Amino acid sequence: MKHLFTLSLFFIFITAYGQDTSGTLTGSVTDVNGESLPFASIVITGLNKGVLSNNDGFYTITNVPEGKHKLVVSFIGYGTRSKTIEIKEENRNVQINFQLKETTENLDEVTVKGKTHKTALETKGFSANSIETKEAGLRSIQTNELLNTTVGVKIRQNGGLGSNVEYSLNGLSGSSVSIFIDGIPISIYGSSFNLNSIPPSMIKNIEVYKGVVPGHLSSDAIGGAINIVLHEGGKNNLNASISYGSFNTLQTNLNGAYRAEKSGFTLKASAFHNYSDNDYKISGRTIVDIAPNGVQTPIVARRFNDAYRSTGGMAQVGFTNVSWADQFFIGVTASDEYNEVQHGTFVTVSPYKGRFLESDALLANLTYQKKNFLVKGLDINVTGVYGKRNRIINDTVAEAYTWAGTRLIGFDGEPLEYAWGSQNENGPTLAKIARDVSSIRSGLSYTFNDHHKVLLNHVYSGVDREDSDEMISLLENTFQQTSDLYKHIVSLSYELNAFNEKLKLNAFGKHYIQKVLNTQPVFNEDNTAVIDEVYQSDKDYTGYGFAASYLVTPAITLLTSAEKAIRLPSESEVFGDAGDNLLPNLTIQPETSNNINIGFRLGKFNLKKHGITLSTNFFARNIENRIGLPANADGLKESDEFIQYTNLENTAESKGFEAELFYSYDNNLGFNFNISRMSLTTVNSGVEANVPNAPLFTMNAGLRYTFKDFIQSKSTLNLFYNTYYTDEFAFKFAAGTNTTGEEVFLIPEQISHDFGLSYTFPKTCFVLSFDVKNIFDQAIYDNLSVQKPGRAFYLKLNYIINNF
């Protein structure tokens, strides 16, 4: 922490050095739809002076002498524009915005458009998708729902708002997939700051990498990575929204930024609040009412102990687009979460009442980015987070309940109470897990010329953890363990751009280091003194990979990537978690996987007013030393016993393909469709079988239509429709070939439909949206017996100010 503040003071001190008496040019570069164009070239002819626009399309040129100058802006595929500007003594700070039109290259009767940021990312060779959030931020949808529409991505959620979520990429899920916020592992922020909480309006875009993760993220993941890129705050803006809907669900958020043109001083802040009763109806084989004589009657029940609340925010102050920094911010992130627990991972016959979890986090953060740092071509990027996280498991209610929401009555006609004094059979608890967390991501890159570039990246994350419980004696608390987990991941990458930008190659190596330190106080052999029983492990591993693309024609790109990937065990897998009934496993080993992707991308083709893009990817994964729960984990969970993660004996193989189609007409109609089909097999009891609890066949489709000047002049009405299909899959291995009753462990085929609309008023400051989810009220499951909400309605109002 001391070093972070020292670095902060240093940068604040040198701001005086960055001030200059000559003029400054600032502005933005966008396309005709208002979308930012990052890395556009802005040059002052005659002065041999220029810059590239940043990720948000903004630029700043300092030290511009007095007089008239010609400013030329260009972007590949978007042509060139120029303006004449004048720097005067009374007006040394000039703002000039540019809007570029796309140019095209002819291919017979078909034209190919220039590359946007999304297209550029998806044609680098990685199996990657860039998800834009601008449109979704206006609607009552969560970031997770946005991800769920992406090809090869399946969101696995145990219930409604705030419930546990797993992200599946090409069939691999859980900790096999790394989640980042601006390159920092999201686990550092804690459960109270997650993708359920972060509204899409705070997010610039989402990058999804499947199977092969580039070195700049320095990830330890075998399934892939999801990187949430937040807005940089380079322009003055304000966005506020409030949404209310079914199950008493309220979601609000406020985010904005202010930048002083002369000094570059920038302030940005965001806040959110989410709440839901989550009292939706559920049914199934374990949803029963229990009579005093023990007879169980299946019912349709309403969840009654599943409320969720999360509140949080982020505030940062610093400078943007100044001579010494493209971005420099110091700030704080705070969040708080309350989550009632209706049941464990599985829905049991006896629901919980009175068990809940509380979490909070307070973190300091630092960001520094600079292109051409000290010398031309050298770029630096540093992001750091340090702070505290706490989690409390509260389980002190002994009363027994049924799914009817009433007390369980015994044979004697009296309400029953659990003899162990809590909902969980392990007895009452007020357990607290206190963590000191830190993570720093640093990167250096050097561009030799237009063809060669090297990148060195390092990610460190550490957790110092202490466990205690107010429900146990002072002596027992004396024997509580301390648990420390540290990770270092270093990557070195080389990028090649050859044959007139037709061939792009990214080759990288990664080195992983993990340190586990567990201290458990115990009595010595003759019980005369307390000593520390210490377990310590220091291990390192190496992985490597590449991604390549080749532009056959301006409309056809071939893509391939491969990686020997390594996934280090997570904190909960190593140290356990009482809130999730998990025991520690200090000796658990990393997973490894050999991953390969081969695919192609066609388009974007434009034929008059029609636009088409088609992409596909074939993938294979060979996973060894898999980390998972034992085969009887579901039975253990249902009996409320503790379980632990372990390394499974048999390898697993994943093979499949995915394809995605985008079609647009005249910028009014948009249609997208994607499909993913795969196999994920392992050996169980000597027989090859599909890995359970993994959907193998999914399809998604979406339709959008825009009405301009609807009711009022200069207004816009957007209509949205989405449908999701998941084929039947098994939750557990079959007991044999001639067994009965296995059908209860099948998650049935599912189809759900959503509808939404948004109306932008003429002044564009107000946007009103309405969403209906699960229109036909289908029973939807991501995991066995954990039913998701049925039909739900949401109304949302957005207030937006840009460039105030």
Salt bridges, closest charged atoms under 4 A:
GLU35 OE2 - LYS134 NZ 3.70
ASP56 OD1 - LYS204 NZ 3.64
GLU66 OE2 - ARG92 NH2 2.84
GLU102 OE1 - LYS113 NZ 2.73
GLU122 OE2 - LYS118 NZ 2.77
GLU122 OE1 - ARG601 NH2 3.37
GLU135 OE2 - ARG704 NE 3.78
GLU145 OE2 - LYS773 NZ 2.86
ASP220 OD2 - LYS487 NZ 3.27
ASP306 OD2 - ARG303 NE 2.95
ASP336 OD2 - ARG309 NH2 3.18
ASP379 OD2 - LYS371 NZ 3.81
ASP395 OD2 - ARG355 NH1 2.60
ASP436 OD1 - LYS388 NZ 2.60
ASP467 OD1 - ARG465 NE 3.08
ASP540 OD2 - HIS511 NE2 3.50
GLU563 OE2 - LYS510 NZ 3.17
GLU571 OE2 - ARG435 NE 2.64
GLU571 OE2 - ARG465 NH1 2.98
GLU573 OE1 - ARG567 NH1 2.62
ASP577 OD2 - ARG391 NH1 2.69
GLU591 OE1 - ARG567 NE 3.05
GLU638 OE2 - ARG285 NH2 3.89
GLU658 OE2 - LYS210 NZ 2.88
ASP666 OD2 - LYS609 NZ 3.96
ASP771 OD2 - ARG139 NH2 2.55
ASP782 OD2 - LYS788 NZ 3.10
